[in-house]
Amino acid sequence: MIRLHHCHQTRSMRSLWLLHELGVPFDLQVYPFDASIKSEVYLALNPAGRVPSLEIDGQVLFESGAIAEVLCEYAPDAGLGRLAGDPERYAWLNWIHFAETISQHCAALTQQHVALFEDHMRSPIVMNLEARRLAKTISTVETGLTKSGYLLDSGFSAADIGVGQAVYMATHFVSLDAFPKVTTWYNRLTTREAFQKALPPQGEPGLYAKDFYPPWPVEK
């Protein structure tokens, strides 16, 4: 049995996207982005009160990179993982976990733009700094894309899912105009059926109601 605990437009989206790509049966528990994930019942699964949480074979995982590794081992025939001994294993792992580097800057900007309700609570200095740091991570993806058009020479994998979802979050804060290779790659990813299934259903609120492109120039 696999059950994913999920909030729309959060890190758990990358786990949901991966599950749809793998084509394995799973249950989905969706929470609003509020105190629901601080309940005693949920905290018994994930003491940090965050998403994702994945129940699988009697175990609970709550780190998205670890979830990606385990799910790809659970369904190896889907070809989205790179198991031990594969020549692309190190690169695959590196990108799987680089997704979190991107997401930490998205989280800082989400706090500034979304979680802090009044203008006087926000820091233009922090928003400027985090937007520039976020753009730098996108630049890393720009230089890392291979001739295949994906992050690995062999083509699409769970690495593209993890990093692609992080870039999806990043697009609310940083324009991709300065990154042509990332733009082409991202446009290809977002047309995938599994990506579309991982988006908030029409009419259901997500975390982001609009884009928050910074008013300062974003450098590559």
Phi, psi and omega in degrees: 000134176238130175226127177254132174259125198218142165241138181300140175059040173234184180304332182295345177299326181292326176290320179295315177301314180298318179299319178294322178294322182289332179074022179269151178289141178202158172262148180236125175248113183258135179241148168291157180278076182208206185287359180303325181273011173251006180292158180300322181296313181289321180296337175293333175276313185225097185301340179282346181065044182227170172240153007277161160230135181236122172265125182209124178051042177079004179247160177235127176244143178222026173239123190297326177294318177295321177300317179298315179300312183294316181295322178291329174286328180293324182232067186294335183292343178290340175076018182266349177257173173226103188283168179307134182097342177289134181298341178263006185303313184295316180296320179299312179298319181301315181287323178307318184269343174293335177306323181288329176299317176296315186294330181294325177286325174298319180296320178296320179287325175299317178300315182293317187270329189249309187286328178269113193279332186248146186302324184291344179280339188272155179243112175302327180295313179296316181298319179297311182298314183290326177295320178291320176297319178297316178300325179296323177293324177294323176299323177297320177294319179305315181281341183272342180297137186265179180297338178289345185090000179236183184283341177241149180302327184281352177114199188300138178207181177298339176297318177294326179294309182298310181290322180298320178293322177296321177292323174305314177295320182296330183295346176283346185237335184226130176288145178269006186303329182277001186231082187296321180293318177297319180300314179297313179299313182296318178297324177294318182295317188284353173271353181293141181300320182293325176296315181299323179292336182276351178285159175301133176302149181303130180095346177263134184288144172250189182284327186250121178268345182200173174273156183230050181302133183290154181277008179248157181293136178261122183263152176288000000 
